[in-house]
Amino acid sequence: MLASRQFILNLDRKECKMKKLSIFLSIILCIALLSGCASNDDVPQTTIQVASLKGPTTMGMVKLMNDAKEDNTSNNYEFNVYGTADEIVPQLVNKEVDIALVPCNLASVLYNKTEGAVQVAGINTLGVLYILESGDSVQSIEDLKGKTIYSVGKGTTPEFSLNYILAENGIEPGVDVSIEYKSEATELAAILSQAENTIAVLPQPYATVVQTKNPNVRLAIDFTEEWEKISDDSTLVTGVLLARKEFVENNSKAFESFLDEYQASTKYVNENPEEAAKWIEEYGIVPNVEIGVKAIPKCNITFIEGDEMKAKVSGYLEVLFDANPNSVGGKLPEDDFYFIR
């Protein structure tokens, strides 16, 4: 009798333990199911402030900008497009901007100015600069002697690239040739369109805009071709993707998601110029779709990161440093300037 009671008690205890275990497992399963069923909308998105220039660097980003507008991105992006780099610099220094698409040499200047607080993560634009002429007198660099050249980008890529190419061809800027700088490419485009026998340095897509408005304007000299004639160890790098180091360290996953989405955007723009040109017009970079379609193949829009990016950027900056140390901020950046994932 006692043995029977003990058996029943043991059985009851086992059943109680099994019920407790069952309840515990059910709770764990519910938590797992709830976690698995949570939508992406429930995950907080990182807000990223992105600044870019009205030109080729932004052209490669328009797909991402459109995706962000349609709420179809991994992060919450706030894009602002500016006419000059001077408008971006103070915002980057004051931590009002997280990522900026800027001229390559300016990235180095900012690295030195902020004592390493920024990093370059990719090349977004290679050579986009041309010398245009509303005439037929310039067939080579030598033909620029004694002429007046209008240009944009004082203190950035156009100025230093022009000076380097001239100097390597035995032409002293300011002595053998006069150079007048304008604040924006649109201003220079207007001068070229209205005046005869004018020589100007313009990037794409503005070069295409001018040629469309005035058939007498021609592409006289391609900076990329001239650069490669005088430099075997470097490439002309126009624009780079710069980020605040603190932001990158504190938001590593969000930043890498941005890099992936930006890379996809540049690829899409190059492969789908007709559709991309609609967005480029929408964001006020070109007057119409037709010009955008013509300009995209000439803009050298790209996305280069990692060791290849480091080699191209460092080679380009070294050439500028040798020609004028101030062009890169007085000294070449250290290895921590390059973000390589």
QUISULWO-V149257 format. One record per residue. N is the residue number from 1. RES is the residue in one small letter. NEAR is the number of other C-alpha atoms within 12 Angstrom. Layout:
n=N res=RES near=NEAR
n=N res=RES near=NEAR
This chain:
n=1 res=m near=7
n=2 res=l near=8
n=3 res=a near=9
n=4 res=s near=10
n=5 res=r near=11
n=6 res=q near=12
n=7 res=f near=13
n=8 res=i near=14
n=9 res=l near=14
n=10 res=n near=14
n=11 res=l near=14
n=12 res=d near=14
n=13 res=r near=14
n=14 res=k near=14
n=15 res=e near=14
n=16 res=c near=14
n=17 res=k near=14
n=18 res=m near=14
n=19 res=k near=14
n=20 res=k near=14
n=21 res=l near=14
n=22 res=s near=14
n=23 res=i near=14
n=24 res=f near=14
n=25 res=l near=14
n=26 res=s near=14
n=27 res=i near=14
n=28 res=i near=14
n=29 res=l near=14
n=30 res=c near=14
n=31 res=i near=14
n=32 res=a near=13
n=33 res=l near=13
n=34 res=l near=13
n=35 res=s near=14
n=36 res=g near=12
n=37 res=c near=13
n=38 res=a near=13
n=39 res=s near=11
n=40 res=n near=15
n=41 res=d near=14
n=42 res=d near=11
n=43 res=v near=13
n=44 res=p near=13
n=45 res=q near=22
n=46 res=t near=24
n=47 res=t near=23
n=48 res=i near=31
n=49 res=q near=28
n=50 res=v near=37
n=51 res=a near=37
n=52 res=s near=43
n=53 res=l near=38
n=54 res=k near=37
n=55 res=g near=47
n=56 res=p near=47
n=57 res=t near=48
n=58 res=t near=48
n=59 res=m near=51
n=60 res=g near=50
n=61 res=m near=49
n=62 res=v near=45
n=63 res=k near=35
n=64 res=l near=38
n=65 res=m near=37
n=66 res=n near=29
n=67 res=d near=24
n=68 res=a near=26
n=69 res=k near=17
n=70 res=e near=13
n=71 res=d near=17
n=72 res=n near=18
n=73 res=t near=30
n=74 res=s near=28
n=75 res=n near=34
n=76 res=n near=27
n=77 res=y near=33
n=78 res=e near=26
n=79 res=f near=30
n=80 res=n near=28
n=81 res=v near=31
n=82 res=y near=27
n=83 res=g near=26
n=84 res=t near=29
n=85 res=a near=35
n=86 res=d near=25
n=87 res=e near=22
n=88 res=i near=33
n=89 res=v near=34
n=90 res=p near=18
n=91 res=q near=24
n=92 res=l near=36
n=93 res=v near=30
n=94 res=n near=15
n=95 res=k near=24
n=96 res=e near=23
n=97 res=v near=32
n=98 res=d near=40
n=99 res=i near=43
n=100 res=a near=48
n=101 res=l near=48
n=102 res=v near=47
n=103 res=p near=50
n=104 res=c near=50
n=105 res=n near=49
n=106 res=l near=47
n=107 res=a near=49
n=108 res=s near=46
n=109 res=v near=37
n=110 res=l near=42
n=111 res=y near=34
n=112 res=n near=27
n=113 res=k near=23
n=114 res=t near=25
n=115 res=e near=20
n=116 res=g near=28
n=117 res=a near=32
n=118 res=v near=40
n=119 res=q near=43
n=120 res=v near=48
n=121 res=a near=42
n=122 res=g near=47
n=123 res=i near=48
n=124 res=n near=45
n=125 res=t near=44
n=126 res=l near=38
n=127 res=g near=39
n=128 res=v near=41
n=129 res=l near=45
n=130 res=y near=38
n=131 res=i near=43
n=132 res=l near=45
n=133 res=e near=41
n=134 res=s near=31
n=135 res=g near=23
n=136 res=d near=20
n=137 res=s near=24
n=138 res=v near=28
n=139 res=q near=19
n=140 res=s near=22
n=141 res=i near=35
n=142 res=e near=22
n=143 res=d near=24
n=144 res=l near=38
n=145 res=k near=26
n=146 res=g near=20
n=147 res=k near=26
n=148 res=t near=25
n=149 res=i near=39
n=150 res=y near=37
n=151 res=s near=40
n=152 res=v near=35
n=153 res=g near=35
n=154 res=k near=28
n=155 res=g near=30
n=156 res=t near=35
n=157 res=t near=42
n=158 res=p near=45
n=159 res=e near=37
n=160 res=f near=39
n=161 res=s near=48
n=162 res=l near=45
n=163 res=n near=36
n=164 res=y near=35
n=165 res=i near=37
n=166 res=l near=34
n=167 res=a near=28
n=168 res=e near=24
n=169 res=n near=23
n=170 res=g near=19
n=171 res=i near=23
n=172 res=e near=23
n=173 res=p near=27
n=174 res=g near=21
n=175 res=v near=17
n=176 res=d near=22
n=177 res=v near=25
n=178 res=s near=23
n=179 res=i near=29
n=180 res=e near=22
n=181 res=y near=25
n=182 res=k near=26
n=183 res=s near=23
n=184 res=e near=28
n=185 res=a near=38
n=186 res=t near=30
n=187 res=e near=22
n=188 res=l near=32
n=189 res=a near=37
n=190 res=a near=25
n=191 res=i near=29
n=192 res=l near=39
n=193 res=s near=31
n=194 res=q near=20
n=195 res=a near=20
n=196 res=e near=21
n=197 res=n near=23
n=198 res=t near=32
n=199 res=i near=42
n=200 res=a near=48
n=201 res=v near=47
n=202 res=l near=50
n=203 res=p near=46
n=204 res=q near=45
n=205 res=p near=45
n=206 res=y near=43
n=207 res=a near=47
n=208 res=t near=40
n=209 res=v near=36
n=210 res=v near=38
n=211 res=q near=28
n=212 res=t near=24
n=213 res=k near=22
n=214 res=n near=23
n=215 res=p near=20
n=216 res=n near=22
n=217 res=v near=36
n=218 res=r near=34
n=219 res=l near=34
n=220 res=a near=31
n=221 res=i near=33
n=222 res=d near=33
n=223 res=f near=39
n=224 res=t near=30
n=225 res=e near=23
n=226 res=e near=29
n=227 res=w near=35
n=228 res=e near=21
n=229 res=k near=19
n=230 res=i near=22
n=231 res=s near=23
n=232 res=d near=15
n=233 res=d near=18
n=234 res=s near=26
n=235 res=t near=34
n=236 res=l near=45
n=237 res=v near=49
n=238 res=t near=44
n=239 res=g near=49
n=240 res=v near=45
n=241 res=l near=48
n=242 res=l near=46
n=243 res=a near=47
n=244 res=r near=41
n=245 res=k near=31
n=246 res=e near=21
n=247 res=f near=27
n=248 res=v near=29
n=249 res=e near=19
n=250 res=n near=15
n=251 res=n near=22
n=252 res=s near=21
n=253 res=k near=18
n=254 res=a near=26
n=255 res=f near=36
n=256 res=e near=26
n=257 res=s near=24
n=258 res=f near=36
n=259 res=l near=36
n=260 res=d near=25
n=261 res=e near=29
n=262 res=y near=43
n=263 res=q near=29
n=264 res=a near=28
n=265 res=s near=34
n=266 res=t near=37
n=267 res=k near=27
n=268 res=y near=27
n=269 res=v near=39
n=270 res=n near=32
n=271 res=e near=20
n=272 res=n near=22
n=273 res=p near=32
n=274 res=e near=23
n=275 res=e near=23
n=276 res=a near=39
n=277 res=a near=37
n=278 res=k near=27
n=279 res=w near=33
n=280 res=i near=39
n=281 res=e near=27
n=282 res=e near=20
n=283 res=y near=29
n=284 res=g near=25
n=285 res=i near=38
n=286 res=v near=35
n=287 res=p near=25
n=288 res=n near=25
n=289 res=v near=25
n=290 res=e near=23
n=291 res=i near=31
n=292 res=g near=41
n=293 res=v near=31
n=294 res=k near=26
n=295 res=a near=39
n=296 res=i near=45
n=297 res=p near=30
n=298 res=k near=30
n=299 res=c near=39
n=300 res=n near=33
n=301 res=i near=41
n=302 res=t near=38
n=303 res=f near=34
n=304 res=i near=33
n=305 res=e near=29
n=306 res=g near=20
n=307 res=d near=19
n=308 res=e near=20
n=309 res=m near=33
n=310 res=k near=32
n=311 res=a near=24
n=312 res=k near=32
n=313 res=v near=46
n=314 res=s near=33
n=315 res=g near=25
n=316 res=y near=40
n=317 res=l near=42
n=318 res=e near=33
n=319 res=v near=33
n=320 res=l near=43
n=321 res=f near=25
n=322 res=d near=20
n=323 res=a near=23
n=324 res=n near=23
n=325 res=p near=21
n=326 res=n near=24
n=327 res=s near=35
n=328 res=v near=34
n=329 res=g near=28
n=330 res=g near=23
n=331 res=k near=25
n=332 res=l near=34
n=333 res=p near=35
n=334 res=e near=20
n=335 res=d near=19
n=336 res=d near=20
n=337 res=f near=33
n=338 res=y near=36
n=339 res=f near=35
n=340 res=i near=22
n=341 res=r near=19
